[in-house]
Amino acid sequence: MTHDAITITPGSSFRAAMIIAIIADALQIAVFPLFVEGALSPADDILDLGVAALLMRLLGWHWEFLPSFVAKLAPGIDLVPFWTMAVANVYRKSKQIAATQEEIREQHPALKDLQHS
C-alpha cells in the first residue's frame, strides 16, 4: 500500500472553501434558534472554529478570516454570511495578485526566462 499525497489544485480548494463557507452560513441562518446566542452558543462556537480550521487548511491564513470569526461572536450577527464573504474576498484578491504577477512577467521577459530555467 502506497502513501501518495493528495494534491488539491487552487481552483478546487477555493471551490471546496466556498462550499464550506456557504454551508456554515446557511446553517447559522437556517437553524437560527440554535445559534441565536452568538458568543454564548457552544454549537455556534464549535461550528465557527471548525469552519475557520477548514478554511485555513484549504486556503492558508488570510486576514479576512479574523473579522469573520470575531463578528460571529456577537449575537444576531450570525445572520450575515461573513464566511462566504471572506472566502469570496480571498478569491478576488488571489486573482488580482495573479493578474499583477502576470503583468510583471510580461513587462520583464527576463523574469519569464528565469522561471523556465
N, C-alpha and C positions, 0 to 999 in steps of 0.2 A: 504494500500500500504506500503510495507516494503522498507527500505533503506539499502539494503545489499551492502557491499563494494565489488568492483570488484577486484579480485586478479590476478595480472599478474605474471606468472612464469618467472624466469630468462631467460629461453630459448626463450619464446615468446617475452619478452621485447627486447632481443638482435635482434631477427628477425625483429620486428617492427622498431627498431632503424636503422638496416641495410637497410631496405626498404626505410625509410625516407631519409637516407643519400644518397642512390643511386638515388632516385628521385630528390633530391635537386641538386646533382652534375650533373645529366643528364639535368635538366632544365638549369643550368648555362652554360653547354656546348652546348646544342642543340639550346637554344634561345640566342646565342652569341650576336647578335646586341643589344638586350635589356639590357644585363648585362656587356657589354664591358668596361664601365667606371670604374668598380671596386668600390672604395670608393665614387665616385660621383654619383652612380646609386642608387636612393632611392628604386627601386624594388629589387635590389640585397641585399641591407641592410635589408629590411623587410624580405626577404627570409632567409637570414643568421641568423637574430635574432629569427625568428620562428623556424628554424631548431635547433639552439642552445638550445632554451627553451624546445622543444620537446625531444631532446636527453638527456638533464639534467633531465627532468621529468621521462623518461624511465629508464635511467641508473645511474642517480646521477651525481655529479660533478666529472669530470676527467680532469687532466691537458692536456690530448691530445686534448681536445676541444678548448683550448685557442689558440694554434698556428693555428689551422684550421680557427678560426674566424678572427684572425688578418691577416692571409695570404690572406683571401678573400677580404680584403680592398684594396689590390694592383691591379692596372689594369692588365689584362691579366692572372693573376694567377688563375682566376676562371676556367681555362681550366684544372686545376689539381684537381682530385677528393679528396680533403682534408677531407671532411666529411666522406666519405666511408672509407678512410684510418684510420681516428681517431676511428671510431666505430670498425673496424677490430682490431686495436691495443688494444682497451679496452677489447674486447672479448678475444684476445690472452693472455693478462695479467691476466684476471679473471680466465682463465683455468690454467695458471701457478700457481696462488695463491691457487686455489682449489687443484691442484695436490700436492703442497708443504704441505698444511694443512693435506691432507690425509696421506702423508708420515710421518708426525709428529705423527699423531694418531696411525699409525701402529707401529712406533718405541716406543711409550709410551702408552701401553694398559691402564694405569690408567686414562689417559685423556679420552679415549673412554668410560670407565665405568662412569666417572663423567658426561658425556654428556647424558647418558641414565638414570641417576637417577633423 
